[in-house]
Amino acid sequence: MTWSITNSSDAELVLDDAWAPHGRFRGEGHVPLGVTLTPGASFDLALDVTSDAPLGSVVKNAFLILRVSGYRVFTRMRIEFAASGMTPIIESVTTMGPNGA
């Protein structure tokens, strides 16, 4: 699965690591990245994920979690499974700061 991540801020951001922890849409654990994004830059993040979901099904509340410059970015999505492959549909993006706020 590949996601395009764009730095839409006016500050440099460091993508520290990523993981996809859902039981029915699971990555390989924390994947170290160490990628620096300047303002406006993009990065294609490819993660190997596994799923036992059958064609035609939907996995709800799947997450892509990024650690970005000390923050956690939670991308909640549903994953639709079709003959053409897995399609992530982003439903919300939230952040948690270094102190948990």
C-alpha positions as CSV (number, residue, x, y, z in Angstrom):
1,M,0.0,0.0,0.0
2,T,1.4,3.4,-0.9
3,W,0.3,6.8,0.5
4,S,1.5,10.2,-0.7
5,I,2.5,12.4,2.2
6,T,2.8,16.1,1.6
7,N,4.2,18.8,3.9
8,S,1.6,21.5,3.6
9,S,3.2,23.5,6.5
10,D,5.8,26.3,6.2
11,A,8.3,24.4,8.4
12,E,10.6,21.4,7.7
13,L,9.2,18.1,9.0
14,V,10.9,14.8,9.7
15,L,9.0,11.6,9.1
16,D,10.5,9.4,11.8
17,D,8.5,6.2,11.5
18,A,5.3,4.7,10.4
19,W,3.1,1.7,11.2
20,A,-0.3,0.2,10.4
21,P,-1.5,-1.6,13.5
22,H,-5.1,-2.8,12.7
23,G,-5.7,-6.5,13.1
24,R,-7.3,-6.9,9.7
25,F,-5.0,-4.4,7.9
26,R,-1.6,-4.9,9.5
27,G,1.9,-3.7,8.6
28,E,5.2,-5.1,9.7
29,G,5.4,-3.0,12.9
30,H,7.2,0.3,13.2
31,V,9.1,1.1,10.0
32,P,11.9,3.6,10.5
33,L,11.9,6.4,7.9
34,G,14.2,9.3,8.7
35,V,12.8,11.3,5.8
36,T,13.0,15.1,5.9
37,L,10.3,17.0,4.0
38,T,10.8,20.7,3.2
39,P,7.7,22.9,2.9
40,G,5.6,21.7,-0.1
41,A,7.6,18.5,-0.6
42,S,6.0,15.1,-1.0
43,F,7.0,11.6,-0.2
44,D,5.5,8.3,-1.3
45,L,5.3,6.0,1.7
46,A,5.1,2.3,0.8
47,L,4.3,-0.2,3.5
48,D,3.8,-3.9,3.2
49,V,0.4,-4.7,4.7
50,T,-1.4,-8.0,5.1
51,S,-5.1,-8.6,5.3
52,D,-7.4,-11.6,5.4
53,A,-10.4,-9.5,4.2
54,P,-12.3,-11.1,1.3
55,L,-13.1,-9.3,-1.9
56,G,-16.1,-7.0,-1.5
57,S,-15.5,-6.4,2.2
58,V,-14.6,-3.2,4.1
59,V,-12.2,-2.9,7.0
60,K,-13.3,0.0,9.2
61,N,-11.1,2.0,11.6
62,A,-7.8,1.0,10.0
63,F,-4.9,3.4,10.9
64,L,-1.8,4.7,9.4
65,I,0.2,6.2,12.2
66,L,3.2,8.4,11.6
67,R,5.7,9.9,14.0
68,V,6.5,13.3,12.5
69,S,9.0,15.7,14.2
70,G,8.0,14.3,17.7
71,Y,4.2,14.3,17.0
72,R,2.0,11.4,16.2
73,V,-0.3,11.7,13.2
74,F,-3.2,9.3,13.2
75,T,-4.9,8.7,9.8
76,R,-8.1,6.8,10.3
77,M,-9.5,5.2,7.2
78,R,-11.7,2.4,5.9
79,I,-10.2,0.0,3.4
80,E,-12.3,-1.3,0.6
81,F,-11.3,-4.6,-1.0
82,A,-12.1,-5.2,-4.7
83,A,-10.6,-7.2,-7.5
84,S,-8.6,-4.2,-8.5
85,G,-6.9,-4.1,-5.0
86,M,-7.2,-2.4,-1.7
87,T,-8.4,1.2,-1.6
88,P,-7.9,3.3,1.5
89,I,-10.5,6.0,2.1
90,I,-9.3,8.6,4.7
91,E,-12.0,9.5,7.2
92,S,-10.0,11.6,9.6
93,V,-6.5,12.9,10.5
94,T,-5.7,13.8,14.1
95,T,-2.4,14.6,15.9
96,M,-1.0,14.1,19.3
97,G,1.8,16.3,20.6
98,P,5.0,15.1,22.4
99,N,3.4,15.6,25.8
100,G,0.2,13.6,24.8
101,A,-1.9,16.6,24.0
